[in-house]
């Protein structure tokens, strides 16, 4: 293979599983240290591959329910086991008594366990001939669960989990026909573990814009979740603020799961605590909502220095500019 050193402009879902052995992998590191570096990120292979991954999944889930039929591969099963382990560790690490209501320090104990085990957990998911990629890919897993110093969680951590999944596609562990399972099984399970972390350890929202942000913690499930609703015969954007609709349909739609979690965590009128979502409910069609959310995600998350300064780049998600 001529392309052994560096991935070229291919999209993550087409990657052939013949990336060269250990020599090409590297432990990812930060590359965006100042605001002017943001141009480097937007021109990078990593940005192109990340957006391509998000949009490919966005297209893949269009018009489909969480409960529809799809293939569940062995890698997907292993990823669910991995997330089940993280969930189990929360049960084994109860919150400690402390004066401050937020940011329970038991989270650091939970995180230390992941820090120690991440590489082995990733190794168990990878095919044996790709085990050399474990140290590189494990970094994204560790980055995806929040920050142990600040005990916070936000869209940058969520992006690290999408990057983790993107890397698994690039090494051929996940494949094109895993698309629905990646969102409906793996990402959905990840969300349930993150919600449990946020609840159990009262994590702070990282870089939250308060009522002006879309959500304190997540963004991607709103994008993919709105795509699920495209061309729905009866449910329109105006319906998601109706609690009856949410309770009836949240098992089928990721977007409504997010709304349900917000309703459980926040009190007061929806229009006040979630103003952006309230505004979105006035948009006439789900395809317009979906397009708007993709634009907003780029502007509010991927093009914001406070989010991207923490992103790490290696051989699979490279800071090198996209090849012309």
Secondary structure, 3 states (H helix, E strand, C coil): CCCCCCCCCCCHHHCCCCCCCHHHCCCCEECCCCHHHHHHHHCEHHHHHHHHHHHHHHHHCCCCCCCCCCCCCHHHHHHHHHHHHHHHHHHHCCCCCCCCCCCCCHHHHHHHHHHHHHHHHHHHHCCHHHHHHHHHHHHHHHHCCCECCCCEECHHHHHHHHHHHHHHHHCCCCCHHHHHHHHHHHHHHHHHHHHHHHHHCCCEECCCCHHHCCCCCCCHHHHHHHHHCCCCCCCCHHHHHCHHHHHHHCCCCHHHHHHHHHHHHCCCCHHHHCHHHHHHCCCCCHHHHHHHHHHHHHHHHHCCHHHHCCCEECCCCCCCECCC
